[in-house]
Amino acid sequence: MRPAAAMNDADRPRDPRTSGRRLIDLVASGERRRRLRLVQWLIATLVYAGTAMLLLAGVHQGWMCAASVHAWMGFIAAVQLASYIALRSGWSERSRDPSLTIWQLGLGVVAVNWGYLICGPMRTSALFPLMVIFAFGAFALRWRQIAMLTAFAVASLVAAVALRTVHPEWATSEHVVDPFRVDVNNVLMILVVLPALAVIAARLSSLRQKLRDQRTALGAALAQVERLAVSDELTGLPNRRSMQAELERSIATSERGIAPFCVGILDIDHFKAVNDELGHAAGDAVLRNVACLGREQMRGTDVLGRWGGEEFLLVTPGGTDAMTAVLARIRKAVAAGAHPRRRVTLSAGVAVHRAGEDADALLARADRALYRAKHAGRDQVAIDGD
């Protein structure tokens, strides 16, 4: 006996699931879009097959002409075989209509109206597959194409009625049909058509759900982009661009005489030492802590944003008394807060907006006040003009 390692592929037992998958790939293709087109082709083929069985039953009972039914079946077989070869080989993908939708639906209309022509007393039920044809059209056709398909279906039906009037022998032999049997035939045709419609409806529902999910995901992504456009990613506070817009709004309000306002530039004392001694991760943690503690101490009308690096910008309505009160609360909370391995303090420079002053001039005065606070020993507030 040969050792197991010496067994070749032919000696190993084959997994029936693998063999079945290979067979499916051979018949229906392993490429997802091509397989989907072949599934649609299979649904149409099953509807045609069910219809053919009912037509053969009609021939057996003498309701229809055998030669006409056989010709119809030959036409369907040729059309479906040609469609399968074009879809499975990938030839259809060279065209602008890789699913051959217009081709298949147009010939489907011909087949339905041909069936109407030859079905005799069962001709009404022969029109039921039109529902499947137009349901398929909903996947790929534009409204103009659907309108053209509708016009073609009506015109070909009128032609079938005219031909049936001229050549009644094509349709049926002389036979009295029991109305109950007509009803049974209608029910059977519905049983052929409805499963196909159910599959198509399920796919449309799946596509709608996928579209809703994509719309929800897109909305969330856009909201995230908008949030990132106005927020600082690290601290969650308004970013520099957002604070510049806030300054312009406050200046416009102040110029209209509605309300004065102050700006304060806050700077974390010895922040470079935090980064150098504890690392940038610790520095980021300090920035997040200061942002969180500062946000908790503000009034509803105050706006705090990250200005850049270790600097924050605070905009408050009112005069310096309101600003210094807010700053006192923020500095106290930050000094008492839990920070990585060291105490953290803030220095701040404050300036009140003056009539006719733009944002750059206002910020320059606040920055000079911050410079004074730093050089006076840090951990304090300096007000421009004092």
C-alpha positions as CSV (number, residue, x, y, z in Angstrom):
1,M,0.0,0.0,0.0
2,R,1.3,3.4,-0.9
3,P,1.7,6.0,2.0
4,A,-0.9,8.7,2.2
5,A,1.7,11.3,1.1
6,A,2.1,9.5,-2.2
7,M,-1.5,9.6,-3.1
8,N,-2.2,11.8,-6.1
9,D,-5.3,14.0,-6.7
10,A,-7.1,11.2,-8.6
11,D,-6.8,8.9,-5.5
12,R,-8.4,11.4,-3.1
13,P,-12.1,11.3,-2.5
14,R,-13.9,14.2,-4.0
15,D,-16.2,16.4,-2.0
16,P,-19.6,16.3,-3.7
17,R,-20.2,19.9,-2.7
18,T,-17.1,20.9,-4.6
19,S,-18.1,18.9,-7.7
20,G,-21.6,20.5,-7.5
21,R,-20.1,24.0,-7.3
22,R,-17.9,23.3,-10.3
23,L,-20.9,22.1,-12.3
24,I,-22.8,25.2,-11.4
25,D,-19.8,27.4,-12.4
26,L,-19.6,25.5,-15.7
27,V,-23.3,25.9,-16.5
28,A,-24.0,29.3,-14.9
29,S,-20.5,30.9,-14.8
30,G,-18.5,31.9,-11.7
31,E,-18.6,35.6,-12.5
32,R,-21.3,37.3,-10.4
33,R,-22.9,39.6,-12.9
34,R,-22.9,37.0,-15.6
35,R,-24.5,34.5,-13.2
36,L,-27.2,37.0,-12.3
37,R,-28.0,37.5,-16.0
38,L,-28.2,33.7,-16.4
39,V,-30.6,33.4,-13.4
40,Q,-32.9,35.9,-15.1
41,W,-32.6,33.9,-18.3
42,L,-33.5,30.7,-16.3
43,I,-36.6,32.4,-14.8
44,A,-37.8,33.3,-18.3
45,T,-37.1,29.8,-19.5
46,L,-39.1,28.2,-16.7
47,V,-42.0,30.4,-17.5
48,Y,-41.8,29.4,-21.2
49,A,-41.5,25.7,-20.2
50,G,-44.6,26.0,-18.0
51,T,-46.5,27.7,-20.7
52,A,-45.4,25.1,-23.2
53,M,-46.7,22.3,-21.0
54,L,-50.1,24.0,-20.8
55,L,-50.2,24.4,-24.6
56,L,-49.4,20.7,-25.1
57,A,-52.2,19.9,-22.7
58,G,-54.5,22.0,-24.9
59,V,-53.3,20.1,-28.0
60,H,-54.0,16.8,-26.2
61,Q,-57.5,17.9,-25.4
62,G,-58.1,19.2,-28.9
63,W,-58.3,22.9,-28.1
64,M,-55.3,23.9,-30.1
65,C,-53.6,23.1,-33.4
66,A,-50.6,20.8,-32.8
67,A,-48.5,22.2,-35.7
68,S,-48.9,25.8,-34.4
69,V,-47.9,24.8,-30.9
70,H,-44.9,22.9,-32.1
71,A,-43.8,25.8,-34.2
72,W,-44.2,28.1,-31.2
73,M,-42.1,25.8,-29.0
74,G,-39.4,25.6,-31.7
75,F,-39.2,29.4,-31.8
76,I,-38.9,29.6,-28.0
77,A,-36.2,26.9,-27.9
78,A,-34.1,28.6,-30.6
79,V,-34.4,32.0,-28.9
80,Q,-33.6,30.8,-25.4
81,L,-30.7,28.7,-26.7
82,A,-29.2,31.6,-28.6
83,S,-29.7,33.9,-25.5
84,Y,-28.0,31.3,-23.2
85,I,-25.0,31.0,-25.5
86,A,-24.6,34.8,-25.8
87,L,-24.9,35.3,-22.1
88,R,-22.8,32.3,-20.9
89,S,-19.9,32.9,-23.4
90,G,-19.7,36.6,-22.4
91,W,-20.4,37.7,-26.0
92,S,-23.3,39.9,-24.9
93,E,-20.9,41.9,-22.7
94,R,-19.5,43.4,-25.8
95,S,-22.7,45.2,-26.5
96,R,-24.3,48.2,-24.8
97,D,-27.0,45.8,-23.4
98,P,-24.9,43.0,-21.7
99,S,-28.1,41.4,-20.3
100,L,-29.7,41.4,-23.8
101,T,-32.7,42.9,-22.1
102,I,-34.3,44.5,-25.1
103,W,-33.7,41.4,-27.3
104,Q,-35.2,39.1,-24.8
105,L,-38.2,41.3,-23.9
106,G,-39.0,42.1,-27.5
107,L,-38.9,38.4,-28.5
108,G,-40.9,37.6,-25.3
109,V,-43.7,40.0,-26.5
110,V,-43.6,38.2,-29.9
111,A,-43.9,34.8,-28.1
112,V,-46.8,36.0,-25.9
113,N,-48.8,37.4,-28.8
114,W,-48.0,34.3,-30.9
115,G,-49.4,32.3,-28.0
116,Y,-52.5,34.4,-28.0
117,L,-52.9,33.7,-31.7
118,I,-52.8,29.9,-31.4
119,C,-54.4,29.3,-28.0
120,G,-58.0,29.4,-29.1
121,P,-60.4,29.5,-26.1
122,M,-57.4,29.8,-23.8
123,R,-56.0,32.9,-25.4
124,T,-56.8,35.3,-22.5
125,S,-54.4,33.3,-20.2
126,A,-51.7,33.4,-22.8
127,L,-51.3,37.1,-22.1
128,F,-50.4,36.6,-18.4
129,P,-46.6,36.3,-19.1
130,L,-46.7,39.9,-20.3
131,M,-46.6,40.8,-16.6
132,V,-43.3,39.0,-16.2
133,I,-41.9,40.7,-19.3
134,F,-42.6,44.2,-18.0
135,A,-41.4,43.3,-14.5
136,F,-38.0,42.3,-16.0
137,G,-38.0,45.6,-17.9
138,A,-38.2,47.5,-14.7
139,F,-34.6,46.4,-13.9
140,A,-32.9,47.9,-16.9
141,L,-35.1,49.8,-19.3
142,R,-35.5,53.6,-19.3
143,W,-39.0,55.0,-19.4
144,R,-38.7,55.7,-23.2
145,Q,-37.7,52.1,-23.8
146,I,-40.6,50.9,-21.7
147,A,-43.0,53.1,-23.6
148,M,-41.7,51.7,-26.9
149,L,-42.0,48.1,-25.6
150,T,-45.6,48.9,-24.5
151,A,-46.4,50.2,-28.0
152,F,-44.8,47.2,-29.6
153,A,-46.8,44.8,-27.3
154,V,-50.1,46.5,-28.2
155,A,-49.4,46.7,-31.9
156,S,-48.3,43.0,-32.1
157,L,-51.4,42.0,-30.1
158,V,-53.6,43.9,-32.6
159,A,-51.8,42.1,-35.4
160,A,-52.4,38.7,-33.7
161,V,-56.1,39.5,-33.3
162,A,-56.3,40.4,-37.0
163,L,-54.4,37.2,-38.1
164,R,-56.6,35.1,-35.9
165,T,-59.6,36.6,-37.6
166,V,-58.2,35.9,-41.1
167,H,-56.8,32.4,-40.3
168,P,-58.9,30.9,-37.5
169,E,-57.5,27.4,-38.5
170,W,-54.2,28.4,-37.0
171,A,-55.7,28.7,-33.6
172,T,-57.8,25.7,-32.8
173,S,-59.9,22.9,-34.2
174,E,-63.6,23.0,-33.7
175,H,-64.2,22.0,-30.2
176,V,-66.7,23.0,-27.4
177,V,-64.7,23.9,-24.3
178,D,-66.1,23.5,-20.8
179,P,-66.0,26.9,-19.0
180,F,-64.7,25.2,-15.9
181,R,-61.7,23.9,-17.9
182,V,-61.0,27.4,-19.1
183,D,-61.0,28.6,-15.4
184,V,-58.6,25.7,-14.5
185,N,-56.3,26.7,-17.3
186,N,-56.3,30.3,-16.1
187,V,-55.4,29.1,-12.6
188,L,-52.6,26.9,-13.9
189,M,-51.2,29.8,-16.0
190,I,-51.2,32.0,-12.9
191,L,-49.3,29.3,-11.1
192,V,-46.7,29.5,-13.8
193,V,-46.5,33.3,-13.8
194,L,-46.8,34.2,-10.1
195,P,-43.6,32.4,-8.8
196,A,-41.6,34.3,-11.4
197,L,-43.2,37.5,-10.4
198,A,-42.5,36.7,-6.8
199,V,-38.8,36.2,-7.5
200,I,-38.6,39.4,-9.4
201,A,-40.5,41.3,-6.7
202,A,-38.1,39.9,-4.1
203,R,-35.1,41.0,-6.1
204,L,-36.6,44.5,-6.5
205,S,-37.3,44.6,-2.8
206,S,-33.7,43.6,-2.1
207,L,-32.4,46.3,-4.5
208,R,-34.6,48.9,-2.8
209,Q,-33.3,47.9,0.6
210,K,-29.7,48.0,-0.6
211,L,-30.4,51.5,-2.0
212,R,-31.9,52.6,1.3
213,D,-28.8,51.2,3.1
214,Q,-26.5,52.9,0.7
215,R,-28.4,56.2,1.2
216,T,-28.2,55.8,4.9
217,A,-24.5,55.1,4.7
218,L,-23.9,58.0,2.4
219,G,-25.8,60.3,4.7
220,A,-23.7,59.2,7.7
221,A,-20.5,59.6,5.6
222,L,-21.6,63.1,4.6
223,A,-22.5,64.0,8.2
224,Q,-19.0,62.8,9.2
225,V,-17.3,64.8,6.5
226,E,-19.3,67.9,7.5
227,R,-18.5,67.3,11.2
228,L,-14.8,66.9,10.4
229,A,-14.9,70.1,8.3
230,V,-15.9,72.2,11.3
231,S,-14.6,70.1,14.2
232,D,-11.1,69.3,15.5
233,E,-10.6,65.5,15.2
234,L,-8.6,65.2,18.4
235,T,-10.7,67.2,20.8
236,G,-14.1,67.3,19.2
237,L,-14.2,71.1,19.6
238,P,-14.8,73.5,16.7
239,N,-11.7,73.8,14.6
240,R,-9.9,77.0,13.5
241,R,-12.0,77.4,10.4
242,S,-15.2,77.1,12.4
243,M,-14.0,79.6,15.0
244,Q,-13.0,82.1,12.3
245,A,-16.6,81.9,11.1
246,E,-17.9,82.3,14.7
247,L,-15.7,85.4,15.0
248,E,-17.1,86.9,11.9
249,R,-20.7,86.3,13.1
250,S,-19.9,87.8,16.5
251,I,-18.3,90.9,14.8
252,A,-21.4,91.4,12.6
253,T,-23.7,91.1,15.6
254,S,-21.5,93.6,17.6
255,E,-21.4,96.1,14.7
256,R,-25.2,96.1,14.6
257,G,-25.1,97.2,18.2
258,I,-26.8,94.1,19.4
259,A,-24.2,92.8,21.8
260,P,-20.5,93.3,22.6
261,F,-18.3,90.3,22.9
262,C,-14.8,89.2,24.1
263,V,-12.2,86.8,22.8
264,G,-9.8,84.8,24.9
265,I,-6.8,82.9,23.7
266,L,-5.9,80.1,26.1
267,D,-2.6,78.4,26.1
268,I,-1.5,75.2,28.0
269,D,1.5,76.1,30.1
270,H,4.7,74.1,29.4
271,F,3.0,71.9,26.9
272,K,6.2,71.2,25.0
273,A,7.6,69.7,28.2
274,V,4.6,67.4,28.4
275,N,5.3,66.1,24.9
276,D,9.1,65.8,25.5
277,E,8.9,64.1,28.8
278,L,5.7,61.9,28.4
279,G,5.4,61.6,24.7
280,H,2.8,62.8,22.1
281,A,0.2,60.3,23.3
282,A,0.2,62.0,26.7
283,G,0.1,65.4,25.1
284,D,-3.0,64.4,23.1
285,A,-4.6,63.2,26.3
286,V,-3.9,66.5,27.9
287,L,-5.5,68.3,25.0
288,R,-8.6,66.1,25.2
289,N,-8.9,66.7,28.9
290,V,-8.6,70.4,28.6
291,A,-11.2,70.5,25.9
292,C,-13.6,68.3,27.9
293,L,-13.2,70.3,31.1
294,G,-13.4,73.6,29.3
295,R,-16.6,72.6,27.6
296,E,-18.2,71.6,30.9
297,Q,-17.6,75.1,32.4
298,M,-19.1,77.2,29.6
299,R,-22.4,78.8,29.4
300,G,-24.8,78.0,26.5
301,T,-23.8,81.2,24.7
302,D,-20.0,80.7,25.0
303,V,-18.0,79.0,22.2
304,L,-14.7,77.2,22.8
305,G,-12.6,75.9,19.9
306,R,-9.2,74.6,19.3
307,W,-7.1,77.4,17.7
308,G,-4.0,75.4,16.9
309,G,-1.4,73.4,18.7
310,E,-1.9,73.8,22.5
311,E,-4.0,77.0,22.0
312,F,-7.7,77.4,22.4
313,L,-10.0,80.3,21.4
314,L,-12.9,81.3,23.6
315,V,-15.7,83.7,22.4
316,T,-18.1,85.0,25.0
317,P,-20.9,87.6,24.7
318,G,-20.6,90.6,27.1
319,G,-17.6,92.3,28.6
320,T,-14.5,91.3,30.4
321,D,-16.3,90.4,33.6
322,A,-18.2,87.6,31.9
323,M,-15.1,86.4,30.1
324,T,-12.9,86.3,33.3
325,A,-15.6,84.4,35.2
326,V,-15.7,81.7,32.5
327,L,-11.9,81.6,32.4
328,A,-11.7,81.3,36.1
329,R,-14.0,78.2,36.1
330,I,-12.1,76.6,33.2
331,R,-8.7,77.2,34.8
332,K,-9.8,75.9,38.1
333,A,-11.3,72.7,36.5
334,V,-8.2,72.1,34.4
335,A,-5.8,72.6,37.4
336,A,-7.9,70.1,39.4
337,G,-8.3,67.7,36.6
338,A,-6.6,64.2,36.3
339,H,-3.8,64.6,33.8
340,P,-1.0,62.2,32.9
341,R,1.6,62.4,35.7
342,R,1.7,66.2,36.1
343,R,-0.4,69.2,37.0
344,V,-1.7,71.3,34.0
345,T,-2.4,75.0,34.1
346,L,-3.6,77.6,31.6
347,S,-2.6,81.1,30.6
348,A,-5.0,83.4,28.8
349,G,-5.1,86.7,27.0
350,V,-8.4,88.6,26.7
351,A,-9.6,91.4,24.4
352,V,-12.9,93.1,24.0
353,H,-14.1,93.8,20.4
354,R,-13.9,97.5,19.4
355,A,-16.2,99.1,16.9
356,G,-14.9,98.8,13.4
357,E,-12.3,96.3,14.3
358,D,-11.7,93.2,12.2
359,A,-11.0,89.7,13.4
360,D,-7.2,89.9,12.8
361,A,-6.8,93.1,14.8
362,L,-8.9,91.7,17.7
363,L,-6.9,88.5,17.8
364,A,-3.6,90.4,17.7
365,R,-4.6,92.3,20.8
366,A,-5.7,89.0,22.6
367,D,-2.4,87.4,21.6
368,R,-0.4,90.3,23.0
369,A,-2.3,89.9,26.3
370,L,-1.5,86.2,26.3
371,Y,2.2,87.1,25.8
372,R,2.1,89.3,28.9
373,A,0.4,86.5,30.9
374,K,3.2,84.1,29.9
375,H,6.0,86.5,30.8
376,A,4.3,87.4,34.1
377,G,4.8,83.9,35.3
378,R,2.0,81.8,33.5
379,D,-1.1,80.3,35.2
380,Q,-2.9,83.7,34.9
381,V,-5.2,85.9,32.8
382,A,-4.1,89.1,31.2
383,I,-6.6,91.6,29.7
384,D,-5.7,93.9,26.8
385,G,-5.7,97.5,27.9
386,D,-5.0,96.8,31.6
